[in-house]
Amino acid sequence: MKFLCLICAEKVMEDMPEADAEAHFQEYLEFTERIKANGNFAGGNRLKPSSTAVTVRMRDGKALTSDGPFAETKEQVGGYYLIEATGQEEAVQIASQIPGARYGCVEVRPIADDPQTLTLGLDVPHSLGK
């Protein structure tokens, strides 16, 4: 099964002192190499700060945009991993090792693999990242 791990924190790497950001990035490199070696990695990346985000809403046939994240919150989504796991228990165990979990939280959500989703061609190939 595939799971999306959304990494949320009050502070992203751009907001950290350079030495702290470098150490934190190194932790992420080590974690990523470990889940690649275990066959759990299917994708992922760090996101730019929420100040670079644009939120889009369609109203009366018109696209309305606003700067920033979709919700007012101290924590912001700072990155994500798409992982392969045998079930939610394993996905949570993997997510607990994501370095950002110590400073914020990681939301773990299963990826839909129902017939309707697969018909849309949205499924990520099983071989991705392996």
N, C-alpha and C positions, 0 to 999 in steps of 0.2 A: 504494500500500500504506500501511496505517496502522502506526505504531510508537508504543509507550509508552516515554517517556524518564523513568526514575525517578531523581530527583536525591538523592544521598546525601552527607551531610557530618557532621563531628563537631560543628559549631556551626551552629545555625539563627539566623535574624535576631533572634529574641527574646533570644538569648544574646550578641549583638554590642553594642558601644557604639553609642549612638544615631546618631552621625555615620556610622559604618561601615555600619550597617544601612540608613540612608537612601541612601548611595552605592551599596550593593549592590542595593537595590531599584530604583534608577534604571537600573542596568545591565540588570536584568531587564525593565524597561519598554521599553528600547531594543531588546533582543533580541526581545521579543514583538512589538513593532511591525514589526520587520524580517521575521520569519517570517510575520506576517499579510500584509504587503505581497507577499511571495513566494508566497503561497498554500499554505504548509506548515502553518499553524496549524489544528488541529482542536479543541483544548481544552487546559486545564491550570489549575493552581492551586497555591498554596502551602499546605502543611499546617501545622497547629498542632504544637507540640513533641511528641515521643514520650511525654512524661510525661502527656499528655492522652489517650493511646490506651487502648483496651480490647481485649484479645485474647479471642476466643470459640472454644471447642472443644466439640464435641458428644461426650459419652461416655455410653454406656449410656442413650441417649435423653434425657440432661439437658444443658442448656447450662451450661458452666463458663466463668467469666470471670476474667481476671486483668488487673491494671493494667499499662500499658506496652506496649512493642513485643513482637513475637512471638519475637525472638531477642536474646540478649545480645551487643551489639556497640557499639563506640564511635561508629560512623557510624549515622545514622538517616535514614530517608526524610524529606526536607523539602519535597518538592513533585514535580510531574510535568508533563510536556507530552505531549499526544496530537498527533502530527504526521502529515502526509501526505508521503511520499517515494516516489521511483521505485523504490527498493530499499534494501538495507541500507547500501551505500556512501554514498548520499546521507543516509540517516538518521544515520549516524555523523558525517558532516561537519556536519550541523545540530547534533547533540548536543554536538559539540566546542566550539560557540559558546555553549552555556549557561553563564552566569557561574559557577554552582556547580561546574562541572567543574574549575575552577582550585583549588578548596579541598577537594574530595572526589572523587566520581565520579558518572558518569551511566550507568545501566544501560539499554541500548537493546534492546527486545524487540518483535518483530513481533506484531501483533494477528491472531488467527486469523480467517480468512474462509472456513473450510470450510463445506460444506453443513449440517453439524450445528449449528454456531454460528449461522449465518444463520437456521436454522429456529427457534431460540430467540428470535429477534428482538433479539439483542444487538449487531448491527452498528450502528455510528454512521453516520447518513446522510452521504453524501459532501459535501453542501452545508453541513454544520455548520462554522461558523467562517469561511466564505468570504464 
